[in-house]
Structures are given as structure tokens and as C-alpha cells.
Amino acid sequence: MIVKTGPEFTVYTVDEFIEPRQRLLTDGRLVEFSEWETSEQTEIAGDIASRFGEYRKSGILDGEPFEGGGTKTIQFVRTSEGWRIAAFAWYDQANVA
């Protein structure tokens, strides 16, 4: 499950999440994109884990530079093949410069 919170609350399947982002990166609308964590906390209990982090991002979208940031939470489960994402949610902060 992938969830974007805020005024445009959206729940995505993996394919629904990937498709528009892949298009942005391949059609030239989004260039020089970068995203990085600024803080994080990860807790592991047996075969489950939770990561909560703050991030920043920047790039050029449709010819205009932008910066932003927000918060992400990722839930993991350990399988016989290793750790896998079970759920992912994020919140983009408005007016982050």
C-alpha cells in the first residue's frame, strides 16, 4: 500500500505509483531531481520494522526550479528472501524552501 496524505489524499498500487513518476523522468519534464533524508528513526521488532524520516527534494519541473520536503513512513516485514516494504506513506510539506 502506498499513500499520499494531505489535501489530495491518494492510495496507490505499486504500478499506479510508478507509472506517472517513470513518465516524468523519461519525458524530460523533470530533470536534475534529487531527494535526500535529513533525519530518520528506524525501529525493528522481530520480523517487522518501521522507519520514520524527514526528507528534502529539489529539481527542475517543466523548466522551473523547485525545492520541497516532507515526512515519510515505511513499514517493513522480513521474509525468507529478506526485508520487503509492506506499506509506505508520505506527506509533502507546503511552502518548504
Phi, psi and omega in degrees: 000133178234126186230132170254125180264181180103195184299332180253056181305125183219138173249128183244150160278170178300314180297319178296328178286316186287317190306307182291330179288321176297318179298316178302319183282335183262341181267001176087359180290327181244118179229162179053034181283138176215143176220139182212149177283140176251340174198156179202157173217126180238132176237135180239132176226100181063240183261018174233153179211155178223132178239132179235125184211157173260148180218162173234157177211157177204162178170192177235118181244122182053040177083357182248127177295147176215157173223153178193189179183180180174203184229141177232150170227135181231131177255133181239153170230145177269127178246178177295340177266358181118189181289138178227148177285128177261327180202151182215132177219150177213161178226118175275125179283139179282144174056044175268124181246000000 
